[in-house]
Amino acid sequence: MRLRLTRKADADIANILRTTKALFGRNQVLVYARLIDDGLTMIAADPSRPSCRSHDDLPAGIRSMHLDHVRGRSGSAAHLIFFIEQRAPDGATDIVVVGVLHEKMIPRRHLAKGLRDAAEQIR
């Protein structure tokens, strides 16, 4: 499976890293960037892993994984990666990251643009 990020997800990650650097410094931004990258790799390797969950309050097919699961420690991260599986024109299945949100954000409010981006990218 291929992993793709929507423009929204890319912007989310850039904003998270910018904020992390401003609040916690250069070393912590490198640690958190690695954590996000490892989370994306885990999702691409197995999007059905038990740590990835579906959401009844979101459109069908949206799943998420809390970045705490990357290191296996509660409190090690504060963000979730939201993704869908999408059939590409070539028939392959892509994992499309539609957003990376802080755990206190309300996904329904913040994922609409990522879903639109995913729909546009597949055309």
Protein Blocks (a to p, Z undefined) as FASTA:
>chain_A
ZZdddfklmmmmmmmmmmmmmmnojklmmmmmmmmmmmmmmmmmommbfklccdfkbceh
iacddfklmnopghiaccdcdddddddfkopacdddfbdcdfkbcfklmmmmmmmmmmmm
mZZ
